[in-house]
Amino acid sequence: MGGSGVGGYRLVRADPSGPDDRALPVPDASQRVVVEHPGGPLLVLAGPGTGKTTTVVETVAERIRLGTDPERVLVLTFGRRAAVRLRDAMAARLARAAAAT
């Protein structure tokens, strides 16, 4: 998806406010199934508070760690506010991963 055009959104790395000292999350068994999905589209359905955001963030981080071009990753969510929160969570997670290496 390009950054131009009507209704086009683009994942842009937010400027992290500083290093995040939180440990990287460890996915549980059901989350690992998603994180380790070999590729292609995947629909994840789950109720509120079940770890969907963490799972999506960890999945994106794993794909990028394995060499996927971030420009080729598409994550959809239900609204603009959720998209902003998700974008910021992904940017913070990638910044923590970069700091850990």
C-alpha positions in Angstrom: 0.0 0.0 0.0 1.4 3.3 -0.9 1.4 6.4 1.3 -0.5 8.4 -1.3 -4.0 8.1 -2.5 -7.3 8.2 -0.8 -7.5 6.1 2.3 -4.0 4.8 2.0 -2.1 4.2 5.2 1.6 3.3 5.6 3.4 1.8 8.6 5.8 4.4 9.7 8.2 3.8 12.5 7.4 6.1 15.4 10.2 7.9 17.2 10.6 5.8 20.4 10.7 8.0 23.5 13.6 6.1 24.8 14.7 2.5 25.5 12.1 0.2 26.8 13.4 -1.9 29.7 10.6 -4.4 29.5 11.6 -7.9 28.6 10.6 -9.2 25.1 7.4 -11.2 25.4 7.5 -15.0 25.2 4.6 -16.3 23.1 2.5 -19.1 24.6 1.8 -22.3 22.5 -1.2 -20.9 20.6 0.6 -17.6 19.9 3.7 -19.5 18.6 1.5 -21.2 16.0 0.7 -17.8 14.6 4.3 -16.4 15.0 5.7 -19.5 13.3 3.2 -19.6 10.5 5.3 -20.2 7.4 3.8 -17.4 5.3 0.9 -16.2 3.4 -2.4 -14.7 4.6 -3.5 -15.7 8.1 -6.7 -14.7 9.9 -6.5 -14.6 13.7 -9.8 -14.4 15.5 -9.9 -14.1 19.3 -11.7 -12.2 22.0 -10.6 -9.1 23.8 -7.6 -9.4 26.1 -6.4 -12.7 24.6 -3.1 -11.4 23.3 -3.9 -10.6 19.6 -1.9 -7.4 19.6 1.1 -9.0 21.2 0.9 -11.9 18.8 0.7 -9.7 15.7 3.6 -7.6 17.0 5.7 -10.7 17.6 4.8 -12.1 14.2 5.8 -9.0 12.4 9.1 -8.8 14.4 9.9 -12.4 13.6 9.2 -11.9 9.9 11.5 -8.9 9.8 14.1 -10.8 11.8 14.0 -13.5 9.2 14.6 -11.0 6.4 11.2 -10.0 5.2 11.2 -6.4 3.8 9.0 -4.4 6.2 7.5 -2.7 3.1 6.0 -6.1 2.2 4.2 -6.6 5.5 0.5 -5.7 5.7 -1.4 -5.7 9.0 -5.1 -4.8 9.2 -7.0 -3.8 12.2 -10.4 -2.4 13.0 -9.9 1.3 13.1 -7.6 4.3 13.0 -6.9 4.4 16.8 -6.2 0.7 16.9 -3.9 1.2 13.8 -2.0 3.9 15.6 -1.6 1.8 18.8 -0.5 -1.2 16.7 2.0 0.9 14.7 3.5 2.3 17.9 3.7 -1.1 19.5 5.5 -2.6 16.4 7.9 0.4 16.3 8.7 0.0 20.0 9.2 -3.8 19.6 11.5 -3.4 16.7 13.5 -0.7 18.5 13.9 -3.1 21.5 15.0 -5.9 19.2 17.5 -3.6 17.5 18.9 -2.5 20.9 19.2 -6.1 22.0 21.5 -7.0 19.1 
